[in-house]
Amino acid sequence: MLIAEIIKAIKPIKPLTPNQLRVQNLKQQVERSKQQLAGERDRQRRQREQERLRKAQASVGKLSNA
């Protein structure tokens, strides 16, 4: 394929209208929010797991000292 053919094959991207930009931005915002929510849930899950392990180790330590 020649460079001229490639250039002809690439179509220019039209600028988005204000309404299209708003929709695009809202979709991006939704995606970011989903990622933040998933990250926060994961962080809280890890925190609960660490607390559960800490309590389990503390109770094992008490049993072995008794």
OpenMM code with the backbone's topology and positions (N, CA, C; nanometers):
from openmm import Vec3, app, unit

residues = "MET LEU ILE ALA GLU ILE ILE LYS ALA ILE LYS PRO ILE LYS PRO LEU THR PRO ASN GLN LEU ARG VAL GLN ASN LEU LYS GLN GLN VAL GLU ARG SER LYS GLN GLN LEU ALA GLY GLU ARG ASP ARG GLN ARG ARG GLN ARG GLU GLN GLU ARG LEU ARG LYS ALA GLN ALA SER VAL GLY LYS LEU SER ASN ALA".split()
positions = [
    Vec3(0.0839, -0.1161, 0.0000),
    Vec3(0.0000, 0.0000, 0.0000),
    Vec3(0.0896, 0.1240, 0.0000),
    Vec3(0.0596, 0.2166, -0.0839),
    Vec3(0.1358, 0.3399, -0.0919),
    Vec3(0.0896, 0.4384, 0.0149),
    Vec3(0.1762, 0.5303, 0.0481),
    Vec3(0.1429, 0.6297, 0.1498),
    Vec3(0.0209, 0.7105, 0.1074),
    Vec3(0.0111, 0.7445, -0.0205),
    Vec3(-0.1041, 0.8203, -0.0690),
    Vec3(-0.2337, 0.7431, -0.0465),
    Vec3(-0.2298, 0.6115, -0.0649),
    Vec3(-0.3498, 0.5296, -0.0432),
    Vec3(-0.3880, 0.5281, 0.1044),
    Vec3(-0.2884, 0.5233, 0.1892),
    Vec3(-0.3147, 0.5231, 0.3332),
    Vec3(-0.3767, 0.6554, 0.3744),
    Vec3(-0.3224, 0.7646, 0.3231),
    Vec3(-0.3748, 0.8958, 0.3581),
    Vec3(-0.5194, 0.9095, 0.3119),
    Vec3(-0.5518, 0.8584, 0.1936),
    Vec3(-0.6894, 0.8641, 0.1453),
    Vec3(-0.7818, 0.7763, 0.2294),
    Vec3(-0.7279, 0.6653, 0.2800),
    Vec3(-0.8093, 0.5727, 0.3576),
    Vec3(-0.8418, 0.6291, 0.4959),
    Vec3(-0.7563, 0.7161, 0.5470),
    Vec3(-0.7800, 0.7751, 0.6784),
    Vec3(-0.8751, 0.8923, 0.6613),
    Vec3(-0.9894, 0.8798, 0.7230),
    Vec3(-1.0886, 0.9856, 0.7125),
    Vec3(-1.0716, 1.0819, 0.8294),
    Vec3(-1.0835, 1.2099, 0.8040),
    Vec3(-1.0711, 1.3064, 0.9134),
    Vec3(-1.1869, 1.2916, 1.0114),
    Vec3(-1.1588, 1.3183, 1.1362),
    Vec3(-1.2602, 1.3093, 1.2405),
    Vec3(-1.3243, 1.4466, 1.2561),
    Vec3(-1.4555, 1.4506, 1.2424),
    Vec3(-1.5272, 1.5764, 1.2571),
    Vec3(-1.5289, 1.6161, 1.4043),
    Vec3(-1.5237, 1.7454, 1.4312),
    Vec3(-1.5385, 1.7879, 1.5706),
    Vec3(-1.6786, 1.7555, 1.6209),
    Vec3(-1.6875, 1.7218, 1.7466),
    Vec3(-1.8167, 1.6858, 1.8044),
    Vec3(-1.8984, 1.8108, 1.8344),
    Vec3(-2.0272, 1.7953, 1.8243),
    Vec3(-2.1167, 1.9051, 1.8599),
    Vec3(-2.1182, 1.9177, 2.0127),
    Vec3(-2.1627, 2.0294, 2.0650),
    Vec3(-2.1693, 2.0439, 2.2112),
    Vec3(-2.2514, 1.9338, 2.2784),
    Vec3(-2.3612, 1.8934, 2.2147),
    Vec3(-2.4425, 1.7858, 2.2734),
    Vec3(-2.3673, 1.6535, 2.2727),
    Vec3(-2.2969, 1.6256, 2.1644),
    Vec3(-2.2193, 1.5020, 2.1569),
    Vec3(-2.1056, 1.5028, 2.2591),
    Vec3(-2.0429, 1.6189, 2.2773),
    Vec3(-1.9368, 1.6308, 2.3777),
    Vec3(-1.9907, 1.6053, 2.5176),
    Vec3(-2.1090, 1.6581, 2.5446),
    Vec3(-2.1692, 1.6376, 2.6767),
    Vec3(-2.1960, 1.4890, 2.7013),
    Vec3(-2.2511, 1.4215, 2.6027),
    Vec3(-2.2785, 1.2777, 2.6159),
    Vec3(-2.1482, 1.2008, 2.6355),
    Vec3(-2.0476, 1.2348, 2.5561),
    Vec3(-1.9181, 1.1670, 2.5673),
    Vec3(-1.8575, 1.1889, 2.7065),
    Vec3(-1.8647, 1.3120, 2.7568),
    Vec3(-1.8108, 1.3412, 2.8895),
    Vec3(-1.8878, 1.2681, 2.9985),
    Vec3(-2.0191, 1.2600, 2.9840),
    Vec3(-2.0986, 1.1875, 3.0829),
    Vec3(-2.0642, 1.0385, 3.0832),
    Vec3(-2.0430, 0.9810, 2.9657),
    Vec3(-2.0049, 0.8398, 2.9575),
    Vec3(-1.8695, 0.8170, 3.0233),
    Vec3(-1.7754, 0.9092, 3.0001),
    Vec3(-1.6435, 0.8967, 3.0621),
    Vec3(-1.6537, 0.9106, 3.2132),
    Vec3(-1.7400, 1.0003, 3.2585),
    Vec3(-1.7591, 1.0202, 3.4017),
    Vec3(-1.8175, 0.8945, 3.4655),
    Vec3(-1.9123, 0.8313, 3.3982),
    Vec3(-1.9716, 0.7078, 3.4489),
    Vec3(-1.8643, 0.5998, 3.4618),
    Vec3(-1.7806, 0.5886, 3.3602),
    Vec3(-1.6750, 0.4863, 3.3629),
    Vec3(-1.5773, 0.5125, 3.4779),
    Vec3(-1.5384, 0.6387, 3.4962),
    Vec3(-1.4475, 0.6729, 3.6064),
    Vec3(-1.5122, 0.6417, 3.7411),
    Vec3(-1.6407, 0.6721, 3.7531),
    Vec3(-1.7123, 0.6458, 3.8784),
    Vec3(-1.7177, 0.4961, 3.9078),
    Vec3(-1.7409, 0.4160, 3.8038),
    Vec3(-1.7437, 0.2708, 3.8219),
    Vec3(-1.6086, 0.2196, 3.8699),
    Vec3(-1.5017, 0.2732, 3.8116),
    Vec3(-1.3676, 0.2311, 3.8514),
    Vec3(-1.3380, 0.2731, 3.9952),
    Vec3(-1.3798, 0.3935, 4.0334),
    Vec3(-1.3584, 0.4398, 4.1693),
    Vec3(-1.4379, 0.3558, 4.2687),
    Vec3(-1.5603, 0.3219, 4.2329),
    Vec3(-1.6434, 0.2394, 4.3197),
    Vec3(-1.5814, 0.1015, 4.3379),
    Vec3(-1.5349, 0.0425, 4.2303),
    Vec3(-1.4716, -0.0891, 4.2396),
    Vec3(-1.3454, -0.0818, 4.3252),
    Vec3(-1.2685, 0.0242, 4.3087),
    Vec3(-1.1475, 0.0405, 4.3888),
    Vec3(-1.1785, 0.0579, 4.5360),
    Vec3(-1.2823, 0.1351, 4.5663),
    Vec3(-1.3202, 0.1568, 4.7059),
    Vec3(-1.3727, 0.0279, 4.7690),
    Vec3(-1.4523, -0.0467, 4.6953),
    Vec3(-1.5012, -0.1750, 4.7483),
    Vec3(-1.3846, -0.2702, 4.7743),
    Vec3(-1.2885, -0.2725, 4.6835),
    Vec3(-1.1715, -0.3589, 4.7002),
    Vec3(-1.0907, -0.3154, 4.8219),
    Vec3(-1.0740, -0.1837, 4.8387),
    Vec3(-0.9988, -0.1330, 4.9536),
    Vec3(-1.0675, -0.1725, 5.0841),
    Vec3(-1.1999, -0.1563, 5.0899),
    Vec3(-1.2733, -0.1928, 5.2107),
    Vec3(-1.2688, -0.3427, 5.2356),
    Vec3(-1.2735, -0.4235, 5.1295),
    Vec3(-1.2652, -0.5685, 5.1448),
    Vec3(-1.1297, -0.6083, 5.2027),
    Vec3(-1.0226, -0.5472, 5.1496),
    Vec3(-0.8883, -0.5775, 5.2021),
    Vec3(-0.8759, -0.5352, 5.3478),
    Vec3(-0.9351, -0.4208, 5.3805),
    Vec3(-0.9292, -0.3722, 5.5183),
    Vec3(-1.0023, -0.4682, 5.6127),
    Vec3(-1.1212, -0.5170, 5.5717),
    Vec3(-1.1951, -0.6140, 5.6542),
    Vec3(-1.1151, -0.7426, 5.6709),
    Vec3(-1.0520, -0.7874, 5.5625),
    Vec3(-0.9732, -0.9111, 5.5679),
    Vec3(-0.8538, -0.8954, 5.6618),
    Vec3(-0.7876, -0.7815, 5.6563),
    Vec3(-0.6738, -0.7583, 5.7457),
    Vec3(-0.7184, -0.7554, 5.8912),
    Vec3(-0.8334, -0.6915, 5.9165),
    Vec3(-0.8858, -0.6862, 6.0531),
    Vec3(-0.9231, -0.8264, 6.1011),
    Vec3(-0.9824, -0.9068, 6.0123),
    Vec3(-1.0179, -1.0441, 6.0501),
    Vec3(-0.8927, -1.1246, 6.0833),
    Vec3(-0.7883, -1.1094, 6.0016),
    Vec3(-0.6632, -1.1809, 6.0278),
    Vec3(-0.5988, -1.1346, 6.1576),
    Vec3(-0.6036, -1.0031, 6.1836),
    Vec3(-0.5446, -0.9500, 6.3057),
    Vec3(-0.6160, -1.0080, 6.4284),
    Vec3(-0.7484, -1.0142, 6.4218),
    Vec3(-0.8239, -1.0708, 6.5339),
    Vec3(-0.7955, -1.2194, 6.5508),
    Vec3(-0.7839, -1.2907, 6.4387),
    Vec3(-0.7550, -1.4345, 6.4452),
    Vec3(-0.6177, -1.4583, 6.5060),
    Vec3(-0.5197, -1.3789, 6.4667),
    Vec3(-0.3847, -1.3953, 6.5223),
    Vec3(-0.3823, -1.3592, 6.6708),
    Vec3(-0.4598, -1.2583, 6.7091),
    Vec3(-0.4654, -1.2182, 6.8496),
    Vec3(-0.5281, -1.3292, 6.9342),
    Vec3(-0.6327, -1.3930, 6.8809),
    Vec3(-0.6976, -1.4990, 6.9595),
    Vec3(-0.6088, -1.6215, 6.9663),
    Vec3(-0.5321, -1.6521, 6.8625),
    Vec3(-0.4388, -1.7645, 6.8653),
    Vec3(-0.3272, -1.7363, 6.9643),
    Vec3(-0.2821, -1.6128, 6.9688),
    Vec3(-0.1775, -1.5745, 7.0631),
    Vec3(-0.2246, -1.5883, 7.2068),
    Vec3(-0.3491, -1.5530, 7.2342),
    Vec3(-0.4043, -1.5656, 7.3695),
    Vec3(-0.4164, -1.7127, 7.4087),
    Vec3(-0.4565, -1.7973, 7.3150),
    Vec3(-0.4720, -1.9393, 7.3440),
    Vec3(-0.3361, -2.0054, 7.3725),
    Vec3(-0.2335, -1.9658, 7.2994),
    Vec3(-0.1035, -2.0277, 7.3190),
    Vec3(-0.0383, -1.9814, 7.4490),
    Vec3(-0.0731, -1.8633, 7.4983),
    Vec3(-0.0179, -1.8143, 7.6244),
    Vec3(-0.0898, -1.8742, 7.7432),
    Vec3(-0.2059, -1.9268, 7.7254),
    Vec3(-0.2851, -1.9783, 7.8365),
    Vec3(-0.2380, -2.1115, 7.8843),
] * unit.nanometer
topology = app.Topology()
chain = topology.addChain("A")
for resn in residues:
    res = topology.addResidue(resn, chain)
    for name in ("N", "CA", "C"):
        topology.addAtom(name, app.Element.getBySymbol(name[0]), res)
